[in-house]
Amino acid sequence: MNFTHRGILVAFVVVAFRASILGYGPLGHEIVGAIADERLANTPTAAKIYALLDGIRLEKAALIADEI
């Protein structure tokens, strides 16, 4: 495979998966945490998680690693 074909392939992969590429980072983590908060609402598991996190919602706890 020559360099031109490889470049076209790489460009295609980046464009094809741009949505998943943009899903990472603080905003993506916050969205995933918010979805987890909604799915766990009013469950025994949620109570255990919030006890471990000292009451911090998963929406905000998901950002801790990004802020370090």
N, C-alpha and C positions, 0 to 999 in steps of 0.2 A: 504494500500500500504506500503510495507516494505521499509527500507532505500536503499536497493540495487536497487529496481525498481525506486525509486525516483531519485537516483543518475544517473541511465541510462537515465531517462527521461530528467533530467536537462542537461546532456551532449549532448543528441540529439538536444535539443532546441538550445543550444549554437552553436553547429556545423551547424545546419540547417540555422540559422539566422546570421552567422558570417559576411556576406556581409553588412547587415544592422547595425550590431554592429560597424563595422569599418567605417561606413559612418559619424559618429559623430566626433566632434573634429575640430581643425582648418582646416585641409585639406578638410573635408567634407563640412564645412560651406563655405569655399572659392569656392569650386566647385559649390555649390548651388547658391552662389552669382553671379558667372560667367554665369551660365545658365540663371539666372534672367536678367542679363545685356543683354544677347543676345536676349531673348524673348521680352524685353521692348524697344529694340533699335528703335529709330525714332518714338516714340509714345508720345502723350501729357503727358501720365502718367510718362514716363521716365524723361521728363523735370521737372515735379513737384518733383519727388523723388530726382533728382540730385540737385535741388534748396534747398530742405530741408537738404540734406547731404553736402551742400557747395561744390559740385562738386566731391565728393568722389564716386568712382565706387562701386556698390554693392558687387563686388568681394572682395574688401578691407574692406568695411563697415561691412560685415558679420563676420569679425575677431575681431571686437572691443570688444565684450563681452568675447571672449576667452583670450584676452590680459589683461583684467582687473584683 
